[in-house]
Amino acid sequence: MRYLVFLFPLLADVTIACFFFGMPVRASYLGLTDTATGWLFTVFNVTYIFTASVVVRWGHGRMSLLLLLSAGAPALLALLFLINDTAWPLAIAMAGLAISSSTFFICFQLKMGSATSMHPQYSAAWYAFAWSTGMAIGLLLQGVVSSPGNSWFIVPMMIMPLIVVALLLLCRDRLQAVVVAGEADGGLAHDPRYVLIGRISIVTASIVIFGCIGILPKVGLEELDISTMTMGVMLFLSRMAQAISALVCMVYTRWLYNPVWLTVANILGLLGFVLAAVNGSNAVLFCLGLCIAGIFGGVCFYQAVVYAIMDPAAASRHVACNEILVGVGAVAGSLLAGYAAELLGARGLLLAAAAVIGVAMVIEMLVLSRGTGRAAQYYSCGAGALGVKRSSK
């Protein structure tokens, strides 16, 4: 049952990925420009940010469970606006999806520790693995059924919210469970400076990954002559690389507070996008570059969640801040991707993503260069509590 809980984010992200892949294909069919497509995703992300700021105020205790149970409704209603063959309903559909996804992911992260009785380092890894896998499956599924004029693209978006709601109803008692201590992590020391590092990394990953996801199906179709099915397979593989890298992260946690490994992860992301940029005509190398960039994404999303939930007292605030930054990063990524693709083409789009990672890496090193930080030691203290905090220099 503790692992079944992670089916929720997996299925939720199947829906989101279907929207993200289907929308630019639909936009291409309707004749929208790359910039207009970028603005379409901006509507999603602005709504996501606004919803996150509301949920953090009300999503506590029993209310968080009610919000989880109702999270699928706006996404289902949004589907009604996809029947029309005009452009403006796409923005309304994206706004409905944003309300559902923001509500769901914030409330789920706050509940997953108590529902699974896992230590943060493990629940964060399984969470990142689950939603990344869901996004991979959704991209592959939508790549198969999505093509200009094909009305079947709406079916995957319709099924998944219903399944999520059904699973939540079945497991609502588990989600209401009290927090139970997970196994000790061998004395993992938490440096609060890394909360800021996590925020920088999650906004960077959101800019480059969600921005590229939003525009690549359209750019690939129109400029690189990559079919929707082939692009779906490529994005599926890159998201699976992201999912697996997030799961592997929990095996050896000492790297979490090691600036060397932090730099390595950033360099992988930078090199991945550069490799994809210079090999747009070679499908294998293009896909390999996206997969290497996916590893960077998995590390970023994992560490940001761990840093956020390591301190239970501040978890709700940190989680909400992360989700708001995901929205901010995705807004910036959507606009950057739209303008970069229109002005510089596919290669310029991917090189711009690499440049963003390079700038973020420099900022992270500057943050870590300021003092040694204050480490908070967490250790297991028995049933009924997640842990006790002890501070030391």
MOPE-V738058 format. One line per field, one symbol per residue. psi: psi as a letter, one per 40 degrees, with the letter a starting at -180 (. if undefined). burial: 1 if it has 24 or more other C-alpha atoms within 12 Angstrom, else 0. A space follows every 50 residues. Layout:
# MOPE-V738058
psi->???
burial->???
This chain:
# MOPE-V738058
psi->dddddedddddddddddddddddddddddeeiiddddddddddddddddd dddddddefibddddddddededdddddddeedhfidddddddddddddd dddddddddddddddefiidddddddddddddddddddddddddehiheh eeedddddddddddddddddeddddeiihihaiifffhhhhddedddddd dddddddddddddddddddddddefhidddddddddddddddddddddde dhededfhdddddddddddddddddddefdehdddddddddddddddddd ddddddddedhddedddddddddddddddddddddddddddddeaddddd ddddddddddddddddddegieihhhhhiifiieidiihhii.
burial->00101111111111111111111111111101111111111111111111 11101100110001111111111111111011000011111111111111 11111111111111111111111111111111111111111111111100 00111111111111101100110111001111111001111111111111 11111111111111111111110101111111111111111111111111 00101110100110111111111111110100100111111111111111 11111111111100111111111111111111111111111100111111 1111111101100110010000001111110000111000000
